[in-house]
């Protein structure tokens, strides 16, 4: 990658768009599963068991639902970051570090397609 390159070309942007679309599709599916788990759809709970066992299960169930809710929030945030990356692709600003204005390496973008910081900027952030 040459130093004077200011942005990724349209073919490169299309490659990243395909990658992000795939990740977005998977993320939406995972989010739907998490929402279903939180709402108790297909719940195989202890509704028909003895009251003593149900009492012990309720505490565990609340903790599990809280963890699932946290995962769902993280998944929503991930989806938003991917959608924002698609907007940057449309604007042809995708892959440009928001701190250094240099191109983020393709290798980094393939691993973290919603990245807005180059490794240089990310390491200097600490």
MMTF fields as JSON, N, C-alpha, C and O atoms, coordinates in Angstrom:
{
  "mmtfVersion": "1.0.0",
  "mmtfProducer": "UNKNOWN",
  "numBonds": 503,
  "numAtoms": 504,
  "numGroups": 126,
  "numChains": 1,
  "numModels": 1,
  "chainsPerModel": [1],
  "groupsPerChain": [126],
  "chainIdList": ["A"],
  "bondAtomList": [4, 2, 8, 6, 12, 10, 16, 14, 20, 18, 24, 22, 28, 26, 32, 30, 36, 34, 40, 38, 44, 42, 48, 46, 52, 50, 56, 54, 60, 58, 64, 62, 68, 66, 72, 70, 76, 74, 80, 78, 84, 82, 88, 86, 92, 90, 96, 94, 100, 98, 104, 102, 108, 106, 112, 110, 116, 114, 120, 118, 124, 122, 128, 126, 132, 130, 136, 134, 140, 138, 144, 142, 148, 146, 152, 150, 156, 154, 160, 158, 164, 162, 168, 166, 172, 170, 176, 174, 180, 178, 184, 182, 188, 186, 192, 190, 196, 194, 200, 198, 204, 202, 208, 206, 212, 210, 216, 214, 220, 218, 224, 222, 228, 226, 232, 230, 236, 234, 240, 238, 244, 242, 248, 246, 252, 250, 256, 254, 260, 258, 264, 262, 268, 266, 272, 270, 276, 274, 280, 278, 284, 282, 288, 286, 292, 290, 296, 294, 300, 298, 304, 302, 308, 306, 312, 310, 316, 314, 320, 318, 324, 322, 328, 326, 332, 330, 336, 334, 340, 338, 344, 342, 348, 346, 352, 350, 356, 354, 360, 358, 364, 362, 368, 366, 372, 370, 376, 374, 380, 378, 384, 382, 388, 386, 392, 390, 396, 394, 400, 398, 404, 402, 408, 406, 412, 410, 416, 414, 420, 418, 424, 422, 428, 426, 432, 430, 436, 434, 440, 438, 444, 442, 448, 446, 452, 450, 456, 454, 460, 458, 464, 462, 468, 466, 472, 470, 476, 474, 480, 478, 484, 482, 488, 486, 492, 490, 496, 494, 500, 498],
  "bondOrderList": [1, 1, 1, 1, 1, 1, 1, 1, 1, 1, 1, 1, 1, 1, 1, 1, 1, 1, 1, 1, 1, 1, 1, 1, 1, 1, 1, 1, 1, 1, 1, 1, 1, 1, 1, 1, 1, 1, 1, 1, 1, 1, 1, 1, 1, 1, 1, 1, 1, 1, 1, 1, 1, 1, 1, 1, 1, 1, 1, 1, 1, 1, 1, 1, 1, 1, 1, 1, 1, 1, 1, 1, 1, 1, 1, 1, 1, 1, 1, 1, 1, 1, 1, 1, 1, 1, 1, 1, 1, 1, 1, 1, 1, 1, 1, 1, 1, 1, 1, 1, 1, 1, 1, 1, 1, 1, 1, 1, 1, 1, 1, 1, 1, 1, 1, 1, 1, 1, 1, 1, 1, 1, 1, 1, 1],
  "groupList": [{"groupName": "UNK", "atomNameList": ["N", "CA", "C", "O"], "elementList": ["N", "C", "C", "O"], "formalChargeList": [0, 0, 0, 0], "bondAtomList": [1, 0, 2, 1, 3, 2], "bondOrderList": [1, 1, 2], "singleLetterCode": "X", "chemCompType": "L-PEPTIDE LINKING"}],
  "groupTypeList": [0, 0, 0, 0, 0, 0, 0, 0, 0, 0, 0, 0, 0, 0, 0, 0, 0, 0, 0, 0, 0, 0, 0, 0, 0, 0, 0, 0, 0, 0, 0, 0, 0, 0, 0, 0, 0, 0, 0, 0, 0, 0, 0, 0, 0, 0, 0, 0, 0, 0, 0, 0, 0, 0, 0, 0, 0, 0, 0, 0, 0, 0, 0, 0, 0, 0, 0, 0, 0, 0, 0, 0, 0, 0, 0, 0, 0, 0, 0, 0, 0, 0, 0, 0, 0, 0, 0, 0, 0, 0, 0, 0, 0, 0, 0, 0, 0, 0, 0, 0, 0, 0, 0, 0, 0, 0, 0, 0, 0, 0, 0, 0, 0, 0, 0, 0, 0, 0, 0, 0, 0, 0, 0, 0, 0, 0],
  "groupIdList": [1, 2, 3, 4, 5, 6, 7, 8, 9, 10, 11, 12, 13, 14, 15, 16, 17, 18, 19, 20, 21, 22, 23, 24, 25, 26, 27, 28, 29, 30, 31, 32, 33, 34, 35, 36, 37, 38, 39, 40, 41, 42, 43, 44, 45, 46, 47, 48, 49, 50, 51, 52, 53, 54, 55, 56, 57, 58, 59, 60, 61, 62, 63, 64, 65, 66, 67, 68, 69, 70, 71, 72, 73, 74, 75, 76, 77, 78, 79, 80, 81, 82, 83, 84, 85, 86, 87, 88, 89, 90, 91, 92, 93, 94, 95, 96, 97, 98, 99, 100, 101, 102, 103, 104, 105, 106, 107, 108, 109, 110, 111, 112, 113, 114, 115, 116, 117, 118, 119, 120, 121, 122, 123, 124, 125, 126],
  "secStructList": [7, 7, 6, 6, 7, 7, 1, 7, 7, 2, 2, 2, 2, 2, 2, 2, 2, 2, 2, 2, 2, 2, 2, 2, 2, 2, 2, 2, 2, 2, 2, 2, 2, 2, 2, 2, 2, 2, 2, 6, 6, 6, 7, 7, 7, 1, 6, 6, 1, 7, 2, 2, 2, 2, 2, 2, 2, 2, 2, 2, 2, 2, 2, 2, 2, 2, 2, 2, 2, 2, 2, 2, 2, 2, 2, 2, 2, 2, 2, 2, 2, 2, 2, 2, 2, 2, 2, 2, 2, 2, 6, 6, 7, 6, 6, 5, 7, 6, 6, 6, 7, 1, 5, 7, 7, 2, 2, 2, 2, 2, 2, 1, 6, 6, 7, 7, 1, 7, 2, 2, 2, 2, 2, 2, 6, 7],
  "xCoordList": [0.864, 0.0, 0.902, 1.766, 0.694, 1.528, 1.074, -0.103, 2.013, 1.716, 0.748, -0.018, 0.782, -0.041, -1.475, -2.285, -1.806, -3.165, -4.095, -3.868, -5.129, -6.018, -7.251, -7.823, -7.666, -8.84, -8.782, -8.001, -9.627, -9.728, -10.545, -11.486, -10.175, -10.921, -12.255, -12.504, -13.104, -14.458, -14.466, -15.314, -13.529, -13.466, -13.129, -13.715, -12.193, -11.821, -12.993, -13.259, -13.685, -14.845, -15.937, -16.594, -16.138, -17.134, -16.757, -17.621, -15.469, -15.0, -15.349, -15.847, -15.086, -15.406, -16.92, -17.393, -17.67, -19.129, -19.675, -20.555, -19.167, -19.611, -19.287, -20.108, -18.105, -17.707, -18.625, -19.071, -18.899, -19.746, -21.181, -21.827, -21.69, -23.054, -23.2, -24.209, -22.197, -22.226, -22.228, -23.016, -21.329, -21.261, -22.547, -22.994, -23.13, -24.375, -25.516, -26.329, -25.576, -26.604, -26.475, -27.469, -25.248, -25.007, -25.359, -25.942, -25.001, -25.265, -26.764, -27.226, -27.523, -28.983, -29.581, -30.468, -29.109, -29.606, -29.305, -30.163, -28.084, -27.712, -28.566, -28.96, -28.852, -29.665, -31.083, -31.66, -31.64, -32.981, -32.999, -33.942, -31.963, -31.878, -31.791, -32.438, -30.997, -30.874, -32.2, -32.591, -32.888, -34.19, -35.177, -35.943, -35.158, -36.041, -35.735, -36.646, -34.469, -34.053, -34.5, -34.9, -34.428, -34.848, -36.347, -36.816, -37.104, -38.557, -39.131, -40.318, -38.292, -38.771, -39.453, -40.102, -39.325, -39.894, -39.2, -37.981, -39.972, -39.446, -38.757, -37.772, -39.283, -38.702, -38.99, -40.136, -37.959, -38.103, -37.839, -36.99, -38.58, -38.368, -38.944, -39.172, -39.176, -39.603, -41.031, -41.386, -41.844, -43.22, -44.023, -44.947, -43.686, -44.48, -43.75, -44.105, -42.747, -42.003, -42.376, -43.184, -41.779, -42.129, -41.747, -40.79, -42.481, -42.221, -40.804, -40.22, -40.239, -38.903, -37.862, -37.004, -37.933, -36.984, -37.159, -36.179, -38.403, -38.684, -38.071, -37.562, -38.107, -37.542, -36.038, -35.523, -35.339, -33.901, -33.632, -32.677, -34.458, -34.287, -34.536, -33.892, -35.456, -35.798, -34.595, -34.405, -33.778, -32.59, -31.612, -31.044, -31.419, -30.53, -31.094, -30.351, -32.391, -33.057, -32.91, -32.671, -33.049, -32.902, -31.481, -31.287, -30.504, -29.109, -28.852, -28.182, -29.376, -29.199, -29.839, -29.262, -31.021, -31.69, -30.926, -30.868, -30.337, -29.539, -28.304, -27.962, -27.647, -26.483, -26.885, -26.177, -28.015, -28.514, -28.859, -28.605, -29.435, -29.77, -28.5, -28.479, -27.446, -26.177, -25.591, -25.064, -25.684, -25.209, -26.013, -25.459, -27.317, -28.18, -27.815, -27.806, -27.518, -27.117, -25.798, -25.643, -24.852, -23.568, -23.775, -23.126, -24.684, -24.948, -25.588, -25.264, -26.485, -27.113, -26.051, -26.089, -25.117, -24.038, -23.162, -22.772, -22.859, -22.067, -22.782, -22.161, -24.081, -24.884, -24.824, -24.674, -24.94, -24.883, -23.525, -23.456, -22.456, -21.107, -20.961, -20.365, -21.509, -21.446, -22.265, -21.837, -23.439, -24.273, -23.581, -23.662, -22.903, -22.136, -21.004, -20.699, -20.383, -19.311, -19.861, -19.19, -21.074, -21.692, -21.948, -21.818, -22.307, -22.491, -21.161, -21.109, -20.084, -18.76, -18.351, -17.685, -18.746, -18.451, -19.193, -18.615, -20.466, -21.249, -20.656, -20.668, -20.138, -19.525, -18.087, -17.457, -17.573, -16.191, -15.159, -14.065, -15.533, -14.611, -14.212, -13.499, -14.677, -14.389, -12.888, -12.214, -12.389, -11.003, -10.022, -8.81, -10.539, -9.67, -9.698, -10.763, -8.538, -8.436, -8.954, -8.578, -9.809, -10.397, -9.422, -9.708, -8.287, -7.282, -6.135, -5.757, -5.588, -4.399, -4.722, -3.852, -5.934, -6.349, -5.605, -5.648, -4.926, -4.251, -5.172, -6.121, -4.873, -5.665, -5.394, -4.251, -6.47, -6.368, -5.992, -6.517, -5.112, -4.649, -5.813, -6.748, -5.717, -6.744, -6.84, -7.93, -5.694, -5.686, -6.517, -7.291, -6.355, -7.139, -8.62, -9.46, -8.944, -10.352, -11.014, -12.219, -10.241, -10.817, -11.146, -12.088, -10.368, -10.613, -11.657, -12.545, -11.544, -12.481, -13.038, -12.573, -14.035, -14.499, -15.141, -15.322, -15.483, -16.088, -15.057, -15.424, -13.784, -12.718, -12.693, -12.885, -12.456, -12.309, -10.944, -10.634, -10.127, -8.783, -7.751, -7.959, -6.653, -5.533, -4.889, -5.159, -4.046, -3.359, -2.484, -2.371, -1.874, -1.049, -1.87, -1.441, -3.034, -3.893, -4.436, -4.543, -4.775, -5.317, -4.276, -4.595, -3.033, -1.981, -1.635, -1.29, -1.724, -1.453, -2.592, -2.424, -3.736, -4.914, -4.719, -5.311, -3.909, -3.74, -2.908, -2.687],
  "yCoordList": [-1.18, 0.0, 1.232, 1.383, 2.089, 3.29, 4.351, 4.424, 5.168, 6.2, 7.256, 7.834, 7.513, 8.586, 8.155, 8.985, 6.899, 6.431, 7.019, 6.835, 7.719, 8.445, 7.645, 7.872, 6.691, 5.889, 4.595, 4.452, 3.643, 2.385, 2.6, 3.393, 1.881, 2.033, 1.294, 0.569, 1.475, 0.913, -0.608, -1.178, -1.275, -2.739, -3.187, -4.139, -2.503, -2.83, -2.556, -3.342, -1.446, -1.128, -2.177, -2.54, -2.667, -3.721, -5.007, -5.709, -5.31, -6.493, -6.366, -7.311, -5.196, -4.976, -4.964, -5.434, -4.434, -4.414, -5.833, -6.116, -6.719, -8.114, -8.76, -9.489, -8.494, -9.024, -8.501, -9.261, -7.206, -6.597, -7.091, -7.365, -7.208, -7.722, -9.116, -9.422, -9.951, -11.314, -11.275, -11.964, -10.454, -10.342, -9.751, -10.143, -8.809, -8.178, -9.186, -9.199, -10.023, -11.055, -12.017, -12.355, -12.455, -13.346, -12.661, -13.275, -11.394, -10.647, -10.494, -10.613, -10.231, -10.127, -11.461, -11.486, -12.56, -13.885, -14.158, -14.648, -13.839, -14.031, -13.165, -13.604, -11.943, -11.031, -11.577, -11.508, -12.112, -12.699, -13.868, -14.01, -14.696, -15.811, -15.313, -15.862, -14.282, -13.724, -13.146, -13.346, -12.426, -11.862, -12.971, -12.864, -14.033, -15.163, -15.817, -16.225, -15.919, -16.497, -15.633, -16.15, -14.309, -13.399, -13.441, -13.325, -13.606, -13.568, -14.89, -14.975, -15.937, -17.216, -18.061, -19.052, -17.694, -18.511, -19.857, -19.935, -20.909, -22.276, -22.527, -23.261, -21.913, -22.064, -23.458, -23.908, -24.119, -25.435, -25.283, -25.966, -24.381, -24.032, -25.047, -26.201, -24.608, -25.505, -25.207, -25.398, -24.749, -24.386, -25.551, -25.344, -26.764, -27.906, -28.776, -29.941, -28.233, -29.012, -28.549, -27.638, -29.188, -28.884, -27.454, -26.911, -26.834, -25.445, -25.218, -24.166, -26.173, -26.0, -25.905, -25.023, -26.804, -26.795, -25.542, -24.96, -25.125, -23.937, -22.696, -21.828, -22.593, -21.449, -21.345, -20.251, -22.468, -22.457, -22.101, -21.386, -22.591, -22.326, -20.861, -20.319, -20.211, -18.821, -17.898, -17.03, -18.064, -17.234, -17.419, -16.452, -18.645, -18.948, -18.395, -17.898, -18.485, -17.999, -16.484, -15.981, -15.758, -14.3, -13.926, -13.044, -14.589, -14.314, -14.611, -13.838, -15.71, -16.092, -15.069, -14.715, -14.602, -13.593, -12.274, -11.604, -11.888, -10.66, -10.778, -9.841, -11.93, -12.153, -12.115, -11.544, -12.722, -12.734, -11.318, -10.946, -10.532, -9.144, -8.347, -7.535, -8.574, -7.885, -8.29, -7.451, -9.572, -10.033, -9.404, -9.04, -9.277, -8.674, -7.209, -6.741, -6.489, -5.079, -4.976, -4.115, -5.852, -5.851, -6.177, -5.598, -7.109, -7.487, -6.324, -6.09, -5.604, -4.421, -3.373, -2.76, -3.177, -2.21, -2.64, -1.812, -3.931, -4.477, -4.257, -3.866, -4.509, -4.295, -2.83, -2.528, -1.922, -0.484, -0.107, 0.674, -0.652, -0.364, -0.869, -0.196, -2.056, -2.593, -1.737, -1.477, -1.301, -0.435, 0.899, 1.435, 1.431, 2.675, 2.473, 3.366, 1.293, 0.984, 0.973, 1.43, 0.456, 0.462, 1.892, 2.182, 2.77, 4.185, 4.786, 5.53, 4.46, 4.965, 4.428, 5.125, 3.196, 2.647, 3.451, 3.815, 3.725, 4.527, 5.924, 6.48, 6.487, 7.825, 7.792, 8.835, 6.59, 6.376, 6.886, 7.31, 6.834, 7.206, 5.982, 6.103, 4.819, 3.586, 3.29, 3.441, 2.868, 2.448, 3.569, 3.351, 4.77, 5.905, 6.137, 6.331, 6.115, 6.293, 7.673, 8.677, 7.718, 8.995, 9.862, 11.03, 9.309, 10.078, 10.509, 11.68, 9.56, 9.844, 10.224, 10.736, 9.99, 10.202, 9.306, 9.547, 8.278, 7.314, 6.106, 5.902, 5.318, 4.119, 3.08, 2.846, 2.47, 1.344, 0.134, -0.024, -0.699, -1.838, -2.784, -2.959, -3.375, -4.336, -5.501, -5.998, -5.929, -7.049, -6.726, -7.559, -5.517, -5.107, -5.04, -5.489, -4.481, -4.336, -5.688, -5.839, -6.654, -7.99, -8.653, -9.439, -8.334, -8.9, -8.096, -8.66, -6.764, -5.859, -4.911, -3.777, -5.366, -4.568, -3.228, -2.378, -3.037, -1.767, -0.831, 0.19, -1.181, -0.38, 1.034, 1.229, 1.999, 3.392, 3.945, 5.107, 3.098, 3.502, 2.55, 1.337, 3.098, 2.271, 1.675, 2.121, 0.674, 0.091, 1.142, 1.163, 2.001, 3.078, 3.948, 4.215, 4.381, 5.232, 4.451, 4.992, 3.191, 2.364, 2.171, 2.253, 1.916, 1.718, 3.001, 2.96, 4.142, 5.434, 5.881, 6.801, 5.244, 5.595, 5.238, 5.879, 4.24, 3.749, 4.609, 4.31],
  "zCoordList": [0.0, 0.0, 0.0, 0.864, -0.957, -1.057, -0.067, 0.287, 0.373, 1.368, 0.848, 1.62, -0.476, -1.01, -1.302, -1.716, -1.1, -1.346, -0.284, 0.912, -0.714, 0.201, 0.604, 1.671, -0.267, 0.065, -0.714, -1.655, -0.305, -1.033, -2.295, -2.306, -3.375, -4.628, -4.542, -3.579, -5.539, -5.509, -5.411, -4.724, -6.092, -6.004, -4.588, -4.074, -3.971, -2.591, -1.647, -0.738, -1.864, -1.029, -1.19, -0.214, -2.407, -2.637, -1.914, -1.387, -1.892, -1.159, 0.326, 0.938, 0.892, 2.304, 2.536, 3.571, 1.586, 1.717, 1.793, 2.607, 0.961, 0.991, 2.339, 2.896, 2.85, 4.151, 5.255, 6.115, 5.224, 6.253, 6.131, 7.143, 4.904, 4.71, 5.311, 5.946, 5.11, 5.654, 7.181, 7.828, 7.753, 9.212, 9.788, 10.865, 9.062, 9.508, 9.52, 10.444, 8.503, 8.434, 9.615, 10.257, 9.899, 11.036, 12.356, 13.249, 12.467, 13.7, 13.943, 15.078, 12.88, 13.018, 13.462, 14.315, 12.898, 13.293, 14.761, 15.496, 15.186, 16.587, 17.503, 18.584, 17.082, 17.889, 18.044, 19.129, 16.975, 17.038, 18.026, 18.804, 17.994, 18.942, 20.382, 21.274, 20.604, 21.949, 22.435, 23.585, 21.545, 21.924, 22.253, 23.211, 21.463, 21.729, 23.058, 23.779, 23.384, 24.65, 25.829, 26.872, 25.651, 26.731, 26.95, 28.083, 25.867, 26.002, 26.469, 26.784, 26.518, 27.016, 25.97, 26.306, 24.712, 23.647, 23.677, 23.834, 23.527, 23.609, 24.944, 25.018, 25.991, 27.318, 27.85, 27.865, 28.275, 28.887, 30.377, 30.951, 30.98, 32.382, 33.329, 32.968, 34.54, 35.617, 36.033, 37.196, 35.119, 35.458, 36.014, 36.8, 35.621, 36.064, 37.089, 37.267, 37.757, 38.752, 40.147, 40.326, 41.117, 42.502, 42.877, 42.325, 43.81, 44.204, 44.745, 44.487, 45.484, 46.046, 44.942, 44.969, 43.976, 42.878, 42.038, 41.575, 41.839, 41.044, 41.687, 40.977, 43.001, 43.705, 43.445, 43.215, 43.482, 43.218, 41.755, 41.451, 40.875, 39.442, 39.108, 38.209, 39.812, 39.51, 39.627, 38.775, 40.661, 40.832, 39.697, 39.188, 39.307, 38.191, 36.887, 36.041, 36.737, 35.517, 35.383, 34.285, 36.486, 36.452, 36.037, 35.201, 36.616, 36.271, 34.797, 34.112, 34.32, 32.921, 31.986, 30.958, 32.342, 31.505, 31.496, 30.464, 32.636, 32.695, 31.793, 31.072, 31.842, 30.988, 29.513, 28.683, 29.2, 27.827, 27.376, 26.23, 28.278, 27.949, 27.655, 26.73, 28.433, 28.191, 26.838, 26.107, 26.513, 25.211, 24.083, 23.046, 24.285, 23.264, 23.041, 21.903, 24.108, 23.992, 23.231, 22.366, 23.553, 22.835, 21.356, 20.484, 21.087, 19.699, 18.941, 17.776, 19.589, 18.981, 18.643, 17.576, 19.551, 19.348, 18.164, 17.341, 18.086, 16.988, 15.65, 14.662, 15.634, 14.416, 14.003, 12.82, 14.959, 14.671, 14.081, 13.131, 14.635, 14.117, 12.676, 11.835, 12.4, 11.034, 10.073, 8.948, 10.515, 9.67, 9.403, 8.297, 10.415, 10.232, 9.226, 8.436, 9.263, 8.309, 6.878, 5.952, 6.699, 5.366, 4.883, 3.694, 5.798, 5.436, 4.989, 4.01, 5.711, 5.32, 3.95, 3.185, 3.639, 2.309, 1.247, 0.223, 1.489, 0.528, 0.355, -0.744, 1.445, 1.4, 0.909, 0.734, 0.689, 0.237, 1.243, 0.873, 2.527, 3.599, 4.433, 5.429, 4.014, 4.757, 4.748, 3.729, 5.9, 5.995, 6.255, 6.266, 6.465, 6.764, 8.276, 8.86, 8.893, 10.34, 10.729, 10.124, 11.728, 12.152, 12.948, 13.208, 13.333, 14.067, 13.152, 13.132, 12.4, 11.591, 10.148, 9.444, 9.698, 8.302, 7.319, 6.113, 7.813, 6.959, 6.764, 7.52, 5.742, 5.517, 6.603, 6.996, 7.071, 7.999, 7.141, 6.039, 7.62, 6.818, 6.483, 7.265, 5.308, 4.879, 5.86, 6.143, 6.371, 7.311, 8.544, 9.015, 9.064, 10.243, 9.904, 10.684, 8.746, 8.363, 8.098, 8.296, 7.657, 7.452, 8.783, 8.877, 9.805, 11.138, 11.896, 12.534, 11.821, 12.508, 11.446, 11.325, 10.673, 9.531, 9.889, 9.018, 11.148, 11.564, 12.214, 12.796, 12.114, 12.735, 12.152, 10.952, 13.013, 12.582, 12.976, 12.711, 13.616, 14.031, 13.436, 13.409, 12.966, 12.542, 13.793, 14.908, 13.605, 14.759, 15.436, 16.662, 14.649, 15.201, 16.16, 17.283, 15.718, 16.546, 17.746, 18.846, 17.531, 18.609, 19.715, 20.901, 19.314, 20.306, 21.047, 22.228, 20.365, 21.007, 21.917, 22.718, 21.799, 22.591, 24.064, 24.932, 24.355, 25.722, 26.551, 27.724]
}
